[in-house]
């Protein structure tokens, strides 16, 4: 009887160990496939993380929005940023509130600065991982690409965002690097 209980416990633990990573992969892939796509203007730099490899750290031009009426926010607080797109198709934060919006797309953000009725926030994505041999070239490309707009395509769903692609002008970073060696 005791051996059967050990075996059943082993099976449950083994199934959980398989399920958890599979669920995590499905969760982020689901955002990439079913999330709404937005383009954010960027200003990236290229750091190196020994554990994660090369990536382009993203800095965004539009990281603030009006605070919703009757909302009291504090520095460091988790909030919800309603997302809209301008006439050129670039995303911006239309409203920041303490309560999750009932309609429209939104991101779960952290309040980093408050001034009057405007809140600056930290977006939940700030890295674009790429092949190690291309990350340094990507940083240099942004420096050399004077006059061309940098942007990142992000998929948003249920308050979460996943970076899909990085652009210089109308070309993906990979295409841009291939054409401008």
C-alpha positions in Angstrom: 0.0 0.0 0.0 2.8 2.4 0.9 4.6 1.7 -2.4 1.5 2.4 -4.3 1.1 5.8 -2.6 4.7 6.7 -3.4 4.2 5.7 -7.0 1.0 7.8 -7.3 2.7 10.8 -5.7 5.6 10.4 -8.1 3.2 10.3 -11.1 1.5 13.5 -9.9 4.8 15.3 -9.4 6.0 14.2 -12.8 2.8 15.4 -14.5 3.1 18.8 -12.7 6.7 19.2 -13.8 5.7 18.7 -17.4 2.5 20.8 -17.2 4.0 24.0 -15.6 6.6 24.7 -18.4 4.2 23.7 -21.1 1.6 26.1 -19.7 4.2 28.9 -19.4 5.1 28.4 -23.1 1.5 28.3 -24.2 0.6 31.4 -22.2 3.2 33.7 -24.0 2.6 32.1 -27.4 -1.1 32.7 -27.0 -0.5 36.4 -26.5 1.7 36.4 -29.7 -0.9 34.7 -31.8 -4.2 36.1 -30.3 -3.1 39.5 -28.9 -3.8 42.8 -30.6 -0.7 44.2 -32.3 0.5 47.8 -31.5 3.6 49.6 -32.6 5.6 51.7 -30.0 8.2 54.2 -30.9 11.5 53.2 -29.3 15.0 54.4 -28.5 17.0 51.2 -27.8 20.4 50.5 -26.2 22.3 47.2 -26.3 23.3 45.7 -22.9 24.6 42.2 -22.2 23.4 39.9 -19.6 25.6 36.9 -18.9 22.7 34.6 -18.0 20.2 35.7 -20.7 22.6 36.6 -23.6 22.3 39.5 -25.9 19.2 41.7 -26.2 18.3 45.2 -27.2 17.0 47.1 -24.2 14.0 49.2 -25.3 13.2 52.7 -24.2 9.9 54.1 -25.3 9.0 57.7 -26.2 5.3 57.4 -25.0 5.4 56.2 -21.4 2.8 58.6 -19.8 -0.8 59.3 -19.9 -3.6 61.2 -18.2 -4.8 59.8 -14.9 -8.4 58.7 -14.9 -10.9 61.0 -13.0 -11.5 60.0 -9.4 -8.3 57.9 -9.4 -5.6 58.3 -6.8 -2.3 56.8 -7.8 1.0 56.5 -5.9 4.6 56.1 -6.9 5.4 52.4 -7.4 1.7 51.3 -7.5 0.5 48.8 -10.1 -2.0 50.5 -12.4 -3.7 49.9 -15.8 -2.8 51.8 -18.9 -5.5 52.0 -21.6 -3.9 51.7 -25.1 -4.9 53.6 -28.2 -3.2 54.3 -31.6 -2.5 57.7 -33.1 -3.3 58.6 -36.8 0.1 57.0 -37.8 -0.7 53.7 -36.1 1.7 54.2 -33.2 0.5 53.2 -29.7 0.2 55.6 -26.8 -1.3 55.5 -23.3 -4.7 57.2 -23.4 -5.5 56.8 -19.7 -4.0 55.4 -16.5 -6.2 54.1 -13.8 -6.1 52.0 -10.6 -8.9 49.8 -11.8 -8.7 47.4 -14.7 -10.6 48.8 -17.8 -13.8 47.0 -18.7 -13.4 47.6 -22.4 -10.5 48.0 -24.9 -6.9 47.0 -24.7 -4.8 47.8 -21.7 -1.4 47.0 -20.1 -0.7 46.3 -16.4 2.0 48.9 -15.6 3.9 50.3 -12.7 3.6 54.0 -11.8 7.1 55.6 -11.8 6.3 59.3 -11.7 3.3 61.5 -11.0 2.9 65.2 -12.0 -0.5 66.8 -11.8 -3.0 64.7 -13.8 -0.3 62.8 -15.7 1.3 59.5 -14.7 4.6 58.2 -16.2 4.6 54.4 -16.2 7.0 51.5 -16.7 5.8 49.3 -19.5 5.9 45.5 -18.8 8.3 44.8 -21.7 11.7 46.4 -22.2 13.8 43.8 -24.0 14.0 42.4 -27.5 16.1 39.2 -27.5 18.0 38.4 -30.7 20.9 36.4 -31.9 24.0 37.3 -30.0 26.0 38.1 -33.2 23.3 40.6 -34.3 22.6 42.5 -31.1 25.7 44.8 -31.2 25.0 45.5 -34.9 21.4 46.4 -34.0 22.6 49.0 -31.5 25.0 50.5 -34.1 22.3 50.5 -36.7 20.0 52.6 -34.5 22.9 55.1 -34.0 23.6 55.2 -37.8 20.0 55.3 -38.9 19.6 59.0 -38.2 16.2 60.3 -39.4 14.6 56.9 -39.4 12.0 56.0 -36.8 12.6 53.1 -34.5 9.6 51.1 -33.4 8.7 47.8 -31.9 5.6 45.6 -32.6 4.0 44.4 -29.4 1.1 42.0 -29.0 -1.2 42.9 -26.1 -3.8 40.6 -24.5 -5.3 40.6 -21.0 -3.0 43.3 -19.7 0.2 41.6 -20.8 2.4 42.5 -23.7 5.0 40.5 -25.7 7.5 42.1 -28.1 7.1 40.6 -31.5 9.5 42.5 -33.8 11.9 45.4 -33.8 11.9 47.9 -36.7 14.0 50.7 -38.1 11.9 52.7 -40.5 9.6 50.2 -42.3 12.1 47.3 -42.1 12.6 44.6 -39.4 15.9 44.9 -37.7 17.1 41.7 -39.4 16.2 43.0 -42.9 17.8 46.4 -42.1 21.0 44.8 -40.9 21.1 42.5 -44.0 20.7 45.5 -46.4 23.1 47.8 -44.5 26.1 45.7 -43.8 
